Amino acid sequence: MNSRPLDWRVLPDADAVAEAASRIIAAAAVDAIGQRGAFHLVLAGGRTPEAAYRLLAHQGADWDLWEFYFGDERCLPADHAERNSWMAEEVILSQVPLNNSKVHPIPAELGAEVAAEHYARIVAAAAPFDLVLLGVGEDGHTASLFPGQPLNPEALTVAVHEAPKPPPDRVSLGLGALQSSRYLLVLATGAGKRVALGRWQAGEELPITRVCHGQRVTVLLDEAANPAA
Ligand code: 6PG
């Protein structure tokens, strides 16, 4: 598979990354809705995307035609403040006029295996996603696909244990689901991400490298995370 060049955009700071991300997502929604009548968006977890979600929530959109999924989830109680779904609910999902049936949290409170099996059925019915938001960890992980763990190119979802980033038990979209998506938007800010981004740019076999290989990818990073800085 030939690798497409990454659309690598260095922006001044985290606010500029958030602003660009919200604009790209809103434009992708208009495009998807115009072409297919709906917008299937996969939200990233962690802290980086929070500012972009807050900006997005204040943009006008055909919200009733948006459908939300999650790239990964931590095996914690559904209302736990460390859940990725809890952050999304707080900063965007509770702020826009959504039909709850169009929000698909990963039921990670059921345990990794049961939740992964359940979510694989939802992903199979929804894929290919129109846009998948991804963060990058300092070790080059993305979603909950961590270095040293096997990557099955067919997997729609993965039950993860012993994750180096707490909590140890998680559920993640698998390589199969991520690589069938129409567009990947990767957000990385802060000096802590610089080494991982440099290893990725150098072609090191990291989860982020594998997920983005051959895909239509835009990477939004700030100067602090820029390995070339
Ligand atoms: C999670 C995320 C994880 C995250 C990266 C970056 O559950 O933590 O899915 O993959 O995107 O670790 O996290 P930050 O955005 O907080 O740096």
Residues whose N, C-alpha, C, O or C-beta is under 5 A from the ligand:
A	BS01	6PG	G45 G46 R47 T48 P49 D72 G135 V136 G137 T142 A143 S144
